[in-house]
Amino acid sequence: MGAYILRRLLLVIPTLLGIMIINFALVQFVPGGPVEQMLAQIQGEGDVFGGFSGGGEDVGEETFGSDSDYVGARGLDKEFIEQLEVDFGFARIVCDEDHTGAPDLDDPACLKEDIGIGERFFIMMGNYLRLDFGESYFRSIGVLELVLEKLPVSITLGLWSTLIAYAVSIPLGIRKAVRDGTTFDTWTSGVIIVAYAIPGFLFAILLLVLFAGGSYWQIFPLRGLTSDNFENLSLLGKIGDYFWHITLPVLASTISAFATLTLLTKNSFMDEIKKQYVMTARAKGLTERRVLYGHIFRNAMLIVIAGFPAVFIGVFFGGSIIIETIFSLDGLGRLGFEAAVARDYPVIFGTLFVFGLLGLLVGILSDLMYVFVDPRIDFEKREG
């Protein structure tokens, strides 16, 4: 097993490198960039997309607009644009050999030198290997600090949604398998399929309307993860306040997870129930409960339980921006969306690197979960 884990760990390196290369290359073809975004904000256009229409007033020859490569740069000095490129890592300041003092674009002995795409990529990866993920272009805060700031929301939605989905779906799936074809099986299938078909954001709005003072009852808070006076509450008060706030967003993010997991559990049990060892156990006089939980459960639940790490990471990293927006939660979903819109490259690529690495390691953890659930599985023998 150790050799298998080592091989998988070694495969993480080229896989992660491939993920970063593909995404870095794709971003280069996306219109605009952090410099464009900054120019759009300075010109009062709000974001980078505002400048693509080509509008704007003409300016005189003293301004940097006629020969700029940036849409929206009209009326801004050339030196200012060049300094932005240096600050964002797209260029460097190169000075004469006999120059003394700090590099400065205002110095006639210094010039701006563009940094190529390939060089920028290797500089970025070199920094990542030193766990230096840089600082957000527009928030003046380190990428890791920014991610840690948003983690509580994403952990809340990911962890509780996954636990509730498993806690409900596994017993329900087992019961549906045992009572296959009955009225109970039919109406529960209808309920979970309808729940699966309801978009999460629509269900979230319904919960707000019904239980958050929209039109009916004011039972749960409208926004936030905790109350304003959270720090002044007792330990039990903090726990109660936390669950009070997360009830609606967790329900909204969990509603569609029941169908897949319930049907997966049911079908897995149905497949095992028909096998010969189950008939043999029944022929020996074992009770139905002993057969179900003593023999069938371990084999049937292998794929369900072993997939828990991957399911959690999927929910955790794929947090719904719509759910976070509706309930005014500032999590990783909104962070990723805002970084993409603002072309905040350090946040985009820093989080991609960290989450990609964690995702690959979770894949290895999922394999180990298979061995933990069923020690008879040996990946090394299967590969041999």
C-alpha positions, 0 to 999 in steps of 0.5 A, a space after each residue: 500500500 505504501 508503494 501505491 500511495 507514493 506513486 499517487 503522490 508523485 503523480 500529483 506533481 505533473 497533474 497539478 502542473 498541467 492544471 495550472 498551465 491550462 488555466 493560466 493559458 486560458 486566462 491569457 485569451 480572456 478580454 481585459 486584465 487587472 490593468 484594464 480593471 483598474 483603469 475602468 475603476 479610475 474612469 468611473 466605469 465600474 468594471 473592466 467590461 465598461 471600457 469594451 464599448 469603445 466610448 469615451 471622449 477624445 483628449 489632447 496630445 498631452 494625454 496618454 490615449 491615442 497610442 495606449 494598448 488599453 481600452 479606457 486609458 484615455 486621459 491618463 499619463 503614460 508613466 501611470 499606466 507603465 507603473 501599473 504594469 510594473 505593480 501588477 507584475 506584467 513588467 519590470 523596471 530596468 536601469 543602466 549599470 551605473 545607475 544608483 538608487 531604487 529603480 524609478 520610471 521617472 529616472 531617465 536611466 530606467 526603462 520599463 521591460 515587459 515580462 513574457 507570459 512564460 516567464 510570468 508563469 514560472 515566476 508564479 509557480 516558483 513563488 507557490 513552491 515557497 508558499 508565497 501566494 502573493 497579495 490581492 491586486 484590489 484588496 491589499 491583503 494576502 491571498 491566504 489571509 483572504 481565503 482564511 477569512 472566507 473559510 468559515 462560510 464555506 466550511 459551514 455550508 460544505 460540512 453541514 450540507 454533506 453531513 445532513 445529506 448522508 444522515 438522511 439519504 443513507 437510512 432512506 435509501 436502505 429503507 427504499 431498497 428493503 421496501 422496493 416497489 411498495 407505496 413508500 418507495 414510490 412516493 419517497 422517490 417522487 418527493 426526492 425527484 421533485 426536490 432535486 428538480 427545484 433550483 437551490 436559489 429558488 428554494 432559498 428565496 422560498 425559505 426567506 419568504 416563508 421564514 425570514 420575514 419576507 411575507 409570513 414568519 420572522 423565525 430565522 435571520 435574513 443574513 449573515 453567519 452570526 449576530 452583531 452581538 455574537 462576541 458578547 454571548 455565552 458559549 451556549 448562546 454562540 452555538 445557538 446563534 450559529 445554528 440559528 443563522 445557518 439553518 436556512 442556507 444549509 437547507 437551501 444548499 442541501 435540497 438537491 443532494 438527497 436524490 443522488 445519494 438516496 438512489 445511489 444507496 438504494 441501488 447499491 443495496 438492491 444489487 447486493 441483496 440479489 447476490 448468492 451470499 445473501 441467500 446463503 445467509 438467509 438459508 442459515 436462519 439469520 434474521 433479516 436485520 442480521 443479514 442486512 446490517 451484518 452482511 449486506 451493509 459493508 459491501 453495499 456502503 463501500 462506494 457511498 462511504 468511501 466517496 465522502 471525502 470527494 463529496 465534501 470537497 466538491 460541496 466545499 469548493 463548489 459553494 453556490 455563489 447564488 446561495 451566498 448572495 441571497 443570504 449575504 454570506 461572504 464565502 469562497 463562492 463569492 470570492 472566486 466570482 469577484 476575483 474572476 470579474 476583477 481579473 484579480 490574478 493572484 486570488 484566481 491562481 493562488 486559490 486554484 493551486 491550493 484547491 487543486 492540490 487539496 482535490 488531488 490529495 482528497 482523491 488519494 484519501 478516497 482510495 484509502 477510505 475504500 481500504 478502511 471500509 473493506 480491508 480486502 481491497 488491495 490496490 497494489 495487487 490490482 495494479 500488479 
